[in-house]
Structure formats: C-alpha cells, structure tokens
C-alpha cells in the first residue's frame, strides 16, 4: 500500500516537470552565429538572446545590446510578461492542488481498504488511520489555501 501511494505521489510530481522540460523550446543558432563567451564585433552576429558587449557575446537580459534584447529572450524561453505576484500565486495554487489531490486519494484508499477488510479489526484500524490522516491533511491544505489567498490578495491590493 505504501509503495502504491509513493508511486502515485511521484507520478503527480514528476509528470508535470517532465512535460514542462519537453515543452521548452531549444534555441537554434543561425548560420555564422557566435555563442556565449566568443569574441564578436559589429559585423559578427551573436546568437538569438545574446548581445555583443565589450567585444564578447553575453546574455542580453536587460536589452542593452543591438538586435537581441529581453523581448527575444522572452520569446525564446516562452516566458511571459506576468506580474511575479501572479506567478507566485499560481505556483502556490498548483502545489496546494496537488496536495489536495493526494489527501483525497488517501481518503479513497482508506475507504477501499476498509471496505475490503472483511471484518478484520487490524485492517479496519489501519484504514481508519489512513482516512483520518487524509482528512487532517485535507483540512490543512484547505486552511493553507485560504491563508495563502488572503495574503496574496492583501499584497496585491497593498501594492496597487
């Protein structure tokens, strides 16, 4: 039972990370493009997202160079223009959502274990403990969601 719960949790955590890594675009160098750290001049062209600063190709995070800039990096990486507070709120909601799913799965697994106990008091006791832990976990997740929602809303309204 513990192994199956571990595999469910691992699947819920690893699957989004793998799909995110596979969805990231791979930058393609143009013909004759110069990579990071290579020397460059006004005539040579650095790769996308790089700029020729002080005769070296460097990451152009702040848009200081010619042609590249933060807009190109944003496009190449798939990052958006969202407010960091909104991104943090989304990450918190996703994490709490996963934890809520795990709590509900524990409740369902405990219920299934109880139904298949066939009157065995030891199995019923184990199932009751699993269900109790799932309910407590769900209450904690819901409380954390409420607190996080309150804090994020207060931060957003305070900084408008």
LINWO-V472481 format. One record per pair of residues at least 24 apart in sequence whose C-alpha atoms are under 8 Angstrom apart, sorted by sequence separation. I is the first residue (numbers start at 1). J is the second residue. D is the distance in whole Angstrom. If there is no record, write none. Layout:
i:j:d
I:J:D
I:J:D
This chain:
i:j:d
48:72:7
49:73:5
106:130:6
107:131:5
48:73:8
106:131:6
107:132:8
49:76:8
106:133:8
107:134:5
106:134:5
107:135:7
105:134:8
104:134:7
103:134:5
104:135:8
103:135:7
103:137:6
104:138:7
103:138:5
100:137:8
100:138:6
99:138:8
100:141:6
99:141:7
100:142:8
96:141:6
96:144:8
27:76:7
96:145:7
25:76:7
25:77:7
93:145:7
24:77:7
25:78:8
24:78:7
92:148:8
89:148:8
89:149:8
89:152:7
85:152:7
85:156:7
12:98:7
9:102:7
